[in-house]
Amino acid sequence: MAFDFLQLKSAFAKIYGREPRLFCAPGRVNLIGEHTDYNDGFVLPMAIEYETTVAAAVRKDRKIRVSSINLNESGEIDLDAPEQKLCGSWIDFVEGVARILERQNVKFGGADLLISSNVPNGAGLSSSAALEISVGLALTEISGNPIDKVQLALAGQAAEHEFVGAKVGIMDQYISALGRKEYALLIDCRSLEAEQIPFPGGEAAIVICDSKVKHKLAGSEYNTRRAECEHGVELLKRFLPNITKLRDVSVKDFAKYESNLPQVIKKRCRHVITENERTLNAAEALENNNLAEFGRLMWLSHAS
């Protein structure tokens, strides 16, 4: 579903009385590497054609006026007023990005924003990250102070942690900021190094099915999974004192010590540790155009 950019510009002019610039950021699908990003591991996502678009224009004051076409809602953020966090509104994402960027000494002022998105909300396609990155792009670009896309991704992640309450990893913001058409992105979530991996689109296609099951990361099992993985690290430190994340545990070492873990914690840790290995092997399979091996690794990931 393509955007009608002229319609968005027209809607902006009707609300705010002037012409905007447009800024877009895509949603994403993760091919392999689930629950590995917040464990400092490896992920292999791709940007998708669905995106969030922000129409934006500079204001002369320090207020951000923001409206959503999808939700038919609007709000206002005064950058000189105290911060508002964890209000349970989509405006939390907008305020969070603005406040985090200000803390990083990024120079920008007030803005009028109109947001429209065709990324299905709550469907696991990172509509939140697409919102954060597109808003961050808009605020910095219209002020004439563009920033590095890695910094932008980190600001989006920090905003979601602090202002939304979801302890997400870096994957979603990273692929939304750095994704390229027809490439997967192998991300090392510890070093933040990333490698563009060509996807053989002539031989295979990525098909995404919207199950219509909705989730909300801040109120879901997501934070529980993260806490369980962190608990697993603390337990494994008795045998592997130098580890800080599950990323540091090899499949071989885990096999030695997994019997010392409670059943649920063992299951969580086993998935992450083996998933890191699968993700690296999957990226290699894509590079070698070995789709059969790539598919086999995806099946193993789903079963894990």
C-alpha positions as CSV (number, residue, x, y, z in Angstrom):
1,M,0.0,0.0,0.0
2,A,1.8,3.1,-1.2
3,F,1.5,6.5,0.4
4,D,-0.2,9.4,-1.3
5,F,2.4,12.0,-0.5
6,L,0.4,14.8,-2.2
7,Q,-2.6,14.0,0.0
8,L,-0.4,14.1,3.1
9,K,1.1,17.4,2.1
10,S,-2.4,18.7,1.5
11,A,-3.6,17.5,4.9
12,F,-0.6,19.2,6.5
13,A,-1.4,22.5,4.8
14,K,-5.0,22.3,5.9
15,I,-4.0,21.8,9.6
16,Y,-0.9,24.0,9.9
17,G,-1.4,26.5,7.0
18,R,2.0,25.9,5.2
19,E,4.1,23.5,3.1
20,P,6.0,20.6,4.8
21,R,8.9,18.4,4.0
22,L,8.4,14.7,4.2
23,F,10.5,12.1,6.0
24,C,10.1,8.3,5.9
25,A,11.3,5.3,7.9
26,P,10.4,1.7,7.1
27,G,9.1,-1.1,9.3
28,R,11.0,-4.4,9.3
29,V,10.8,-8.2,9.4
30,N,13.4,-10.2,11.2
31,L,14.5,-13.2,9.2
32,I,16.4,-14.9,12.0
33,G,17.8,-13.8,15.4
34,E,14.9,-13.6,17.8
35,H,15.5,-12.4,21.4
36,T,19.2,-12.1,20.6
37,D,19.5,-8.3,20.3
38,Y,19.1,-7.4,24.0
39,N,21.5,-10.2,24.8
40,D,24.3,-8.5,22.7
41,G,23.9,-11.1,20.0
42,F,23.3,-11.2,16.2
43,V,20.2,-10.4,14.2
44,L,19.4,-10.5,10.5
45,P,16.4,-8.2,9.7
46,M,15.2,-6.6,6.5
47,A,13.4,-3.3,5.9
48,I,10.0,-3.7,4.3
49,E,8.0,-1.5,1.9
50,Y,5.6,-0.4,4.6
51,E,6.7,2.8,6.2
52,T,5.9,5.7,8.5
53,T,5.9,9.2,7.0
54,V,6.2,12.5,8.9
55,A,5.3,15.8,7.3
56,A,7.2,18.5,9.1
57,A,7.9,22.2,9.2
58,V,9.9,24.4,11.5
59,R,8.3,26.5,14.2
60,K,9.9,29.7,15.7
61,D,9.1,28.6,19.3
62,R,10.0,25.5,21.3
63,K,6.8,23.7,20.9
64,I,6.2,20.5,18.9
65,R,2.6,20.2,17.6
66,V,1.9,16.7,16.4
67,S,-1.1,15.1,14.7
68,S,-1.7,11.5,13.6
69,I,-3.8,10.8,10.5
70,N,-4.2,7.1,11.5
71,L,-5.5,7.8,15.0
72,N,-7.2,11.2,14.3
73,E,-5.5,12.5,17.4
74,S,-3.2,15.4,18.2
75,G,-1.0,16.8,21.0
76,E,1.5,19.3,21.9
77,I,5.0,19.0,23.5
78,D,6.6,22.1,25.1
79,L,10.3,21.5,25.1
80,D,10.7,24.1,27.9
81,A,8.2,22.3,30.2
82,P,9.0,19.3,32.4
83,E,9.3,15.9,30.6
84,Q,6.2,13.7,30.4
85,K,6.9,9.9,30.5
86,L,5.0,6.6,30.4
87,C,1.7,8.3,29.7
88,G,0.5,5.3,27.6
89,S,0.1,7.4,24.5
90,W,1.7,7.3,21.1
91,I,2.9,10.8,21.8
92,D,5.3,9.2,24.4
93,F,7.4,8.1,21.4
94,V,7.5,11.6,19.9
95,E,8.4,13.3,23.1
96,G,10.9,10.6,24.0
97,V,12.9,11.0,20.7
98,A,12.9,14.8,21.1
99,R,14.0,14.7,24.7
100,I,16.7,12.2,24.1
101,L,18.1,14.1,21.2
102,E,18.2,17.3,23.2
103,R,20.2,15.5,25.9
104,Q,22.7,14.5,23.2
105,N,23.1,18.2,22.5
106,V,21.4,17.9,19.1
107,K,20.2,21.4,18.1
108,F,16.6,21.8,17.0
109,G,13.6,23.8,17.9
110,G,9.9,23.6,17.7
111,A,8.1,21.8,14.8
112,D,4.7,21.1,13.4
113,L,4.4,17.3,12.6
114,L,1.7,15.3,10.8
115,I,2.2,11.5,11.0
116,S,0.8,8.8,8.7
117,S,1.8,5.2,8.6
118,N,0.9,2.0,6.7
119,V,3.0,-0.2,9.0
120,P,0.4,-2.5,10.8
121,N,0.4,-1.4,14.5
122,G,1.2,-4.1,17.0
123,A,1.8,-6.7,14.4
124,G,5.5,-7.3,15.1
125,L,6.7,-5.2,12.1
126,S,8.3,-2.4,14.3
127,S,5.8,0.3,13.8
128,S,7.2,1.9,16.9
129,A,10.8,2.1,15.5
130,A,9.5,3.5,12.2
131,L,7.8,6.2,14.2
132,E,10.8,7.0,16.3
133,I,13.2,7.1,13.3
134,S,10.9,9.2,11.1
135,V,10.3,11.7,13.9
136,G,14.0,11.9,14.7
137,L,14.8,12.5,11.0
138,A,12.2,15.2,10.7
139,L,13.2,17.1,13.8
140,T,16.9,17.1,12.9
141,E,16.7,17.6,9.2
142,I,14.2,20.6,9.2
143,S,16.5,22.3,11.7
144,G,19.5,21.9,9.5
145,N,21.3,19.6,12.0
146,P,21.2,16.1,10.5
147,I,22.8,13.4,12.7
148,D,24.5,10.1,12.1
149,K,21.9,7.3,11.6
150,V,23.5,5.2,14.3
151,Q,23.0,8.0,16.8
152,L,19.5,8.3,15.6
153,A,18.8,4.6,16.1
154,L,20.3,4.8,19.6
155,A,18.1,7.8,20.4
156,G,15.0,5.9,19.3
157,Q,16.0,2.9,21.5
158,A,16.6,5.1,24.5
159,A,13.3,6.8,24.0
160,E,11.4,3.5,24.0
161,H,13.2,2.4,27.2
162,E,12.6,5.6,29.2
163,F,9.5,7.2,27.8
164,V,7.5,4.1,26.7
165,G,8.7,1.5,29.2
166,A,9.7,-1.2,26.7
167,K,13.3,-2.5,27.2
168,V,13.9,-3.2,23.6
169,G,17.1,-4.1,21.9
170,I,18.7,-2.1,19.1
171,M,17.6,-4.1,16.1
172,D,14.3,-2.4,15.2
173,Q,15.7,1.1,15.3
174,Y,18.9,0.1,13.5
175,I,17.2,-1.6,10.5
176,S,14.7,1.3,10.3
177,A,17.5,3.8,10.1
178,L,20.0,1.8,8.0
179,G,18.0,-0.7,5.9
180,R,18.4,-0.9,2.2
181,K,16.1,-2.3,-0.5
182,E,16.8,-6.0,-1.3
183,Y,19.4,-6.3,1.5
184,A,19.2,-8.0,4.9
185,L,21.3,-6.4,7.6
186,L,23.5,-8.5,9.8
187,I,23.9,-6.6,13.0
188,D,26.3,-7.2,15.9
189,C,24.2,-5.8,18.7
190,R,27.3,-5.4,20.9
191,S,29.7,-3.6,18.7
192,L,26.9,-2.1,16.5
193,E,28.8,-3.2,13.4
194,A,26.5,-4.0,10.5
195,E,27.0,-5.8,7.2
196,Q,24.6,-5.5,4.3
197,I,23.8,-9.0,3.0
198,P,22.2,-9.1,-0.5
199,F,19.0,-11.1,-0.7
200,P,18.6,-13.2,-3.8
201,G,15.2,-11.7,-4.8
202,G,15.2,-13.4,-8.2
203,E,15.0,-16.8,-6.6
204,A,13.0,-16.3,-3.5
205,A,10.6,-13.8,-1.9
206,I,9.8,-12.8,1.7
207,V,6.1,-13.3,2.4
208,I,4.7,-11.6,5.5
209,C,1.4,-12.7,6.9
210,D,-0.5,-10.4,9.3
211,S,-2.1,-12.7,11.8
212,K,-4.1,-9.9,13.3
213,V,-2.8,-10.8,16.7
214,K,-1.8,-7.5,18.4
215,H,0.9,-7.0,21.0
216,K,2.3,-4.1,23.1
217,L,5.9,-4.5,24.1
218,A,5.7,-2.4,27.2
219,G,2.9,-4.6,28.6
220,S,3.8,-8.0,27.1
221,E,6.0,-10.9,27.9
222,Y,8.9,-9.1,26.2
223,N,10.3,-7.5,29.4
224,T,9.8,-10.9,31.2
225,R,11.9,-12.7,28.6
226,R,14.6,-10.1,29.0
227,A,14.7,-10.5,32.7
228,E,14.8,-14.3,32.4
229,C,17.8,-14.1,30.1
230,E,19.6,-11.7,32.5
231,H,18.9,-14.1,35.4
232,G,20.4,-16.9,33.3
233,V,23.6,-14.9,32.9
234,E,23.8,-14.4,36.7
235,L,23.4,-18.2,37.2
236,L,25.9,-19.1,34.6
237,K,28.5,-16.7,36.0
238,R,29.1,-19.2,38.8
239,F,30.8,-21.4,36.1
240,L,31.8,-18.7,33.5
241,P,32.7,-15.7,35.6
242,N,33.8,-13.5,32.7
243,I,30.5,-13.4,30.9
244,T,28.3,-10.4,30.9
245,K,25.6,-11.4,28.4
246,L,24.4,-14.7,26.8
247,R,26.3,-13.6,23.7
248,D,29.5,-14.6,25.7
249,V,28.4,-18.2,26.2
250,S,29.3,-20.8,23.5
251,V,27.0,-23.7,22.6
252,K,29.7,-26.0,23.9
253,D,30.0,-24.3,27.3
254,F,26.3,-24.1,27.7
255,A,26.0,-27.9,27.1
256,K,28.4,-28.3,30.1
257,Y,26.4,-26.2,32.6
258,E,22.8,-26.2,31.4
259,S,21.8,-28.9,33.9
260,N,22.4,-26.3,36.7
261,L,19.6,-24.0,35.5
262,P,15.9,-24.0,36.3
263,Q,13.9,-25.4,33.4
264,V,12.4,-22.2,32.1
265,I,15.7,-20.3,32.4
266,K,17.5,-23.1,30.7
267,K,15.0,-23.0,27.8
268,R,15.4,-19.2,27.4
269,C,19.2,-19.4,27.5
270,R,19.4,-22.4,25.1
271,H,17.4,-20.5,22.5
272,V,19.5,-17.4,22.6
273,I,22.8,-19.2,22.6
274,T,21.9,-21.5,19.7
275,E,20.1,-18.7,17.8
276,N,23.3,-16.6,17.7
277,E,25.1,-19.5,16.0
278,R,22.2,-20.0,13.6
279,T,22.0,-16.3,12.7
280,L,25.7,-16.2,11.7
281,N,25.3,-19.4,9.7
282,A,22.2,-18.0,8.0
283,A,24.0,-14.8,6.9
284,E,26.7,-17.0,5.4
285,A,24.1,-19.1,3.6
286,L,22.5,-16.0,2.1
287,E,25.9,-14.7,0.9
288,N,26.5,-18.1,-0.7
289,N,23.0,-18.0,-2.3
290,N,22.3,-21.3,-0.4
291,L,18.5,-20.8,0.1
292,A,17.9,-24.4,1.1
293,E,20.4,-24.1,4.1
294,F,18.9,-20.7,4.9
295,G,15.4,-22.2,5.1
296,R,16.6,-25.1,7.2
297,L,18.1,-22.6,9.7
298,M,14.8,-20.6,9.8
299,W,12.9,-23.8,10.6
300,L,15.3,-24.6,13.4
301,S,14.9,-21.1,14.8
302,H,11.1,-21.3,14.8
303,A,11.3,-24.7,16.6
304,S,13.7,-23.4,19.2
